[in-house]
Amino acid sequence: MQSLEEKKKQLIPELLPRHVAIIMDGNGRWAEKKRLDRIKGHQKGLEAVRKVVEVCGELGIKVLTLYAFSKENWLRPREEVNELMRLLNEYLIKEGKTLVEKNIRLRPIGDLEDLPKGVYQALMRTVEMTERNTGLILNLALSYSGRWEIIQGIRKAIQELKSGGLKEENLTPDVFSRFLSTEGLPDPDLLIRTSGEQRISNFFLWQIAYTELYFTKTLWPDFGEEEFIDALLDYQSRERRFGLLSSQIRQKLQMGGAS
């Protein structure tokens, strides 16, 4: 049985994902298993958030996206939604200075106008506090939906086509990506989902076309540094072909090394 330190030594910096996305699932089930109120699970889940953000910063991963609250989550019981918003507000207030100290830039994505006014204001204050940071970019997906994002992108593209800023023949996948919330960022290399569920749940439908998927039965509050390292090691063991043959990938790598 390898120790955490032994596992970390196996990480190859050049093969680390640039962008890791996580569907943080299982807070409620964690609490129910322990016969606690569901909100206790969400509170415990914040500890896992802190651990993973810290590890990503230490390893030099460029972007971390956390799927924190979906558009569909607004349909949950009002008491739970209110408590989740309270926890989010509390997190933003408490963690703002830490994000600045650790050189982490907060970048929220989603339909932010859905958020309660106080939460939105706290979010924007934290964004402003961290906007000059040059380390890890922390995308916090709030009131987010992949289908909503694509529709919004289509609307923006149509506006630019109508204004003459974009010609129809120039609308390529790369150009369309400019109209999405992840504009300017690499697509996720690795998507992690906790809790044993094996579905995407309306998350990053455009961006994960060639993303490596990692599913774990671990509930999010129990997901810590060691399992995150396990996910990175698993990612590094995979051959990413992007629709090509293995021989073509090897040829590209050889050409890159010769240039």
C-alpha positions in Angstrom: 0.0 0.0 0.0 1.6 3.2 -1.1 1.6 6.3 1.1 0.3 9.6 -0.1 3.8 11.0 -0.4 4.9 8.0 -2.6 1.9 8.6 -4.8 2.7 12.3 -5.2 6.2 11.5 -6.3 4.8 9.5 -9.2 3.1 12.6 -10.6 4.7 13.9 -13.8 4.4 17.8 -13.9 4.3 17.8 -17.7 1.4 15.4 -17.8 -0.8 17.1 -15.2 -4.2 18.3 -16.6 -4.3 22.0 -17.2 -8.0 22.1 -16.3 -9.8 19.8 -13.9 -13.6 20.0 -13.5 -15.4 18.3 -10.6 -19.1 17.4 -10.1 -19.2 17.5 -6.3 -21.9 15.0 -5.6 -23.0 13.2 -2.5 -23.3 15.8 0.3 -26.9 14.8 1.1 -26.3 11.1 1.0 -23.2 11.5 3.3 -25.4 13.2 5.9 -28.2 10.7 5.5 -25.8 7.8 6.1 -24.7 9.4 9.3 -28.3 10.3 10.3 -27.6 14.0 10.1 -29.5 16.8 8.5 -28.6 17.2 4.8 -27.2 20.6 5.4 -24.5 19.1 7.6 -23.3 17.3 4.5 -23.1 20.5 2.6 -21.1 22.0 5.4 -18.7 19.1 5.4 -18.5 19.4 1.6 -16.9 22.8 2.0 -14.0 21.2 3.8 -13.4 19.0 0.7 -13.6 22.1 -1.5 -10.8 23.8 0.6 -8.6 20.7 0.3 -8.9 20.3 -3.4 -8.4 24.0 -4.1 -5.3 24.0 -2.0 -3.9 20.9 -3.7 -4.5 22.3 -7.2 -2.7 25.5 -6.2 0.3 23.5 -4.9 0.5 21.3 -8.0 0.4 24.2 -10.4 -2.9 23.2 -12.1 -4.0 26.1 -14.1 -7.8 25.9 -13.9 -10.2 24.2 -11.5 -14.0 24.2 -12.1 -16.4 23.2 -9.3 -20.0 22.5 -10.2 -21.5 24.0 -7.1 -25.1 24.7 -7.9 -27.1 23.9 -11.0 -30.1 25.6 -12.5 -32.1 22.5 -11.6 -31.0 22.8 -7.9 -33.4 25.7 -7.5 -36.2 23.1 -7.6 -35.0 21.6 -4.3 -36.9 22.3 -1.0 -36.8 26.0 -0.3 -35.2 25.5 3.2 -32.3 23.6 1.6 -31.8 26.1 -1.1 -31.8 29.0 1.4 -29.2 27.2 3.5 -27.0 26.5 0.5 -27.1 30.2 -0.4 -26.2 31.0 3.2 -23.3 28.6 3.1 -22.1 30.1 -0.2 -22.2 33.6 1.2 -20.3 32.5 4.3 -17.7 30.7 2.2 -17.1 33.9 0.1 -16.8 36.1 3.1 -14.4 33.7 5.0 -12.3 32.5 2.0 -11.8 35.8 0.2 -8.6 36.8 2.0 -7.3 33.2 1.7 -7.8 33.2 -2.1 -5.9 36.5 -2.3 -3.0 35.1 -0.1 -2.8 32.0 -2.2 -2.8 33.9 -5.5 -6.1 32.2 -6.6 -8.5 34.0 -9.0 -12.2 33.4 -8.5 -14.2 33.3 -11.8 -17.9 32.5 -11.4 -19.9 31.1 -14.3 -23.6 30.5 -14.7 -26.8 32.6 -14.7 -25.6 34.7 -11.8 -28.7 37.0 -11.9 -30.6 34.1 -10.3 -28.6 34.5 -7.1 -30.0 36.3 -4.1 -28.8 39.9 -4.0 -26.6 39.6 -0.9 -24.9 36.5 -2.3 -24.3 38.1 -5.7 -22.8 41.1 -4.0 -20.5 39.0 -1.9 -19.5 37.0 -5.0 -18.6 40.1 -7.0 -16.6 41.5 -4.1 -14.5 38.3 -4.0 -14.1 38.4 -7.8 -12.8 42.0 -7.5 -10.5 41.1 -4.6 -8.9 38.3 -6.6 -8.9 39.7 -10.2 -5.2 40.5 -10.2 -4.2 37.1 -9.0 -2.1 35.1 -11.4 -2.2 31.5 -10.0 -5.0 29.0 -10.1 -8.2 30.1 -11.8 -11.1 28.8 -9.7 -14.3 28.6 -11.7 -17.4 28.3 -9.5 -20.4 27.1 -11.5 -23.5 28.7 -9.9 -27.0 28.4 -11.3 -25.2 26.7 -14.2 -26.6 24.5 -16.9 -24.8 23.2 -20.0 -27.9 23.6 -22.2 -28.5 27.1 -20.9 -24.9 28.1 -21.6 -25.1 26.8 -25.2 -28.3 28.7 -25.8 -26.7 31.8 -24.4 -23.7 31.3 -26.7 -26.0 30.9 -29.7 -27.8 34.1 -28.9 -24.4 36.0 -28.6 -23.2 34.5 -31.9 -26.5 35.6 -33.6 -26.1 39.1 -32.3 -22.5 39.3 -33.7 -23.6 37.9 -37.0 -26.4 40.5 -37.3 -24.0 43.3 -36.3 -21.5 42.3 -39.0 -18.8 41.5 -36.4 -18.8 37.9 -37.5 -19.3 36.3 -40.9 -21.3 33.1 -41.1 -18.5 31.2 -42.8 -16.1 32.1 -40.0 -18.3 30.6 -37.3 -16.1 27.5 -36.4 -16.2 25.5 -33.1 -13.2 27.5 -31.9 -14.9 30.8 -32.6 -18.1 29.6 -31.0 -16.2 28.8 -27.8 -15.6 32.5 -27.4 -19.3 32.9 -26.6 -19.2 30.5 -23.7 -18.5 31.1 -20.0 -15.1 29.4 -20.3 -13.9 31.9 -23.0 -10.1 32.1 -23.0 -9.7 28.9 -20.9 -8.6 25.4 -22.0 -11.4 22.8 -22.1 -11.3 20.4 -19.1 -8.7 17.7 -19.5 -10.2 15.7 -16.6 -13.7 15.6 -15.2 -14.2 14.0 -11.8 -17.6 13.0 -10.4 -18.0 11.7 -6.9 -20.7 9.6 -5.2 -20.9 6.7 -7.7 -23.2 8.3 -10.2 -22.0 8.0 -13.8 -23.6 10.8 -15.7 -22.8 14.4 -16.7 -25.9 16.1 -15.3 -26.1 19.0 -17.8 -22.5 20.1 -17.1 -20.0 21.5 -19.6 -21.8 19.8 -22.5 -19.8 21.7 -25.1 -16.4 21.7 -23.3 -16.0 18.0 -22.4 -16.0 16.6 -26.0 -12.6 15.0 -25.4 -12.4 15.2 -21.6 -11.2 12.2 -19.7 -13.8 11.0 -17.2 -13.1 9.7 -13.7 -16.0 8.3 -11.5 -15.6 7.4 -7.9 -18.0 6.0 -5.4 -16.6 8.3 -2.7 -19.1 10.8 -1.5 -17.9 14.4 -1.9 -17.4 15.2 1.8 -15.0 12.2 2.0 -13.1 13.1 -1.1 -9.6 14.3 0.0 -6.1 14.9 -1.3 -5.2 11.2 -1.7 -8.1 10.4 -3.9 -7.6 13.5 -5.9 -4.0 12.3 -6.5 -5.3 8.9 -7.4 -7.5 10.6 -10.1 -4.5 12.5 -11.4 -2.4 9.3 -11.6 -5.2 7.5 -13.4 -5.4 10.5 -15.9 -1.7 10.3 -16.5 -1.9 6.6 -17.4 -4.4 7.3 -20.3 -3.6 7.9 -23.9 -5.5 10.9 -25.2 -6.0 10.4 -28.9 -8.6 13.1 -29.8 -10.0 10.9 -32.6 -6.6 10.0 -34.0 -4.7 6.7 -34.0 -2.1 5.9 -31.5 0.6 5.9 -34.2 -0.5 9.4 -35.2 -0.2 10.6 -31.6 3.3 9.2 -31.4 4.3 10.8 -34.6 3.0 14.2 -33.4 5.0 13.8 -30.2 8.1 12.9 -32.1 7.7 15.9 -34.4 7.1 18.2 -31.4 10.3 16.9 -29.8 12.3 17.5 -32.9 11.1 21.0 -33.5 
